[in-house]
């Protein structure tokens, strides 16, 4: 049986090659500085592209492009409200990843 995202596994990554591939894909998706900042911002709650762009000091076009990558990897999702797309984290463990990364000193 292959790895299914969202289903708890008992084997560590070191013993589960398919899970390791999935986790590596998640890490690649957030490995870009702006995408990491977007994820960190979304840890605090939903935001629309304009608010993200303003908070991050980037253009809406670039933020939208990075959000598209995060969406295609199943890490964020959008819902429409009042003509705006509001983005939220769907991979719940990203909050823990961001907290862990914020502790890195180098």
C-alpha positions as CSV (number, residue, x, y, z in Angstrom):
1,X,0.0,0.0,0.0
2,X,1.4,3.4,-1.0
3,X,1.8,6.5,1.2
4,X,-1.5,8.4,1.6
5,X,-1.1,12.0,2.8
6,X,-3.2,12.7,5.9
7,X,-3.2,9.1,7.1
8,X,-1.1,8.6,10.2
9,X,1.8,6.3,9.7
10,X,3.6,4.3,12.3
11,X,6.9,3.9,10.5
12,X,9.5,6.7,10.7
13,X,10.5,8.4,7.5
14,X,13.8,6.5,7.6
15,X,11.9,3.3,7.1
16,X,9.2,4.5,4.6
17,X,10.5,5.5,1.2
18,X,7.2,6.6,-0.1
19,X,6.5,8.8,2.9
20,X,10.0,10.3,2.5
21,X,9.2,11.2,-1.1
22,X,6.0,13.0,0.1
23,X,7.8,14.9,2.9
24,X,10.6,15.9,0.5
25,X,7.9,17.3,-1.9
26,X,6.4,19.4,1.0
27,X,9.9,20.7,1.9
28,X,10.6,21.6,-1.7
29,X,7.3,23.5,-1.9
30,X,8.2,25.7,1.1
31,X,11.9,25.9,0.4
32,X,11.5,29.2,-1.5
33,X,12.0,32.3,0.8
34,X,8.7,34.0,-0.3
35,X,6.7,30.8,-0.1
36,X,8.1,30.1,3.4
37,X,7.1,33.7,4.4
38,X,3.6,33.2,2.9
39,X,3.2,29.9,4.9
40,X,4.4,31.6,8.1
41,X,1.9,34.5,7.6
42,X,-0.9,32.1,6.9
43,X,-0.1,30.3,10.2
44,X,-1.8,33.3,11.9
45,X,-5.0,32.9,9.8
46,X,-6.6,33.4,6.4
47,X,-5.5,36.2,4.1
48,X,-6.3,37.5,0.6
49,X,-3.6,38.1,-1.9
50,X,-3.5,41.9,-1.5
51,X,-3.0,41.7,2.2
52,X,-0.3,39.1,1.8
53,X,1.5,41.2,-0.8
54,X,1.3,44.2,1.4
55,X,2.6,42.4,4.5
56,X,5.4,40.7,2.6
57,X,6.4,43.7,0.5
58,X,6.0,41.8,-2.8
59,X,3.8,42.4,-5.8
60,X,0.4,40.7,-6.0
61,X,1.4,38.9,-9.2
62,X,4.4,37.3,-7.5
63,X,2.5,36.4,-4.4
64,X,-0.3,34.8,-6.6
65,X,2.4,32.8,-8.5
66,X,3.8,31.5,-5.2
67,X,0.4,30.7,-3.9
68,X,-0.4,28.7,-7.1
69,X,2.7,26.5,-6.3
70,X,1.6,26.0,-2.7
71,X,-1.9,25.1,-3.9
72,X,-0.7,22.7,-6.5
73,X,1.2,20.9,-3.7
74,X,-1.9,20.7,-1.5
75,X,-0.5,22.9,1.2
76,X,-2.9,25.9,0.9
77,X,-6.5,26.3,-0.4
78,X,-8.6,29.3,-1.4
79,X,-12.2,30.2,-0.8
80,X,-13.9,33.1,-2.6
81,X,-15.6,35.8,-0.6
82,X,-16.7,39.3,-1.7
83,X,-14.8,38.9,-5.0
84,X,-11.5,38.0,-3.3
85,X,-9.8,34.7,-2.8
86,X,-8.8,34.1,0.8
87,X,-6.0,31.6,1.3
88,X,-5.6,29.3,4.3
89,X,-3.3,26.4,5.3
90,X,-4.7,23.0,4.7
91,X,-1.6,21.0,5.7
92,X,-2.0,21.4,9.5
93,X,1.6,20.3,10.2
94,X,3.0,23.3,8.5
95,X,2.5,25.4,11.6
96,X,4.8,23.0,13.5
97,X,7.3,23.1,10.7
98,X,7.4,26.9,10.7
99,X,7.8,26.9,14.5
100,X,10.7,24.5,14.2
101,X,12.3,26.6,11.4
102,X,12.0,29.8,13.4
103,X,14.2,28.2,16.1
104,X,17.0,27.6,13.5
105,X,20.0,29.8,14.2
106,X,21.7,29.3,10.9
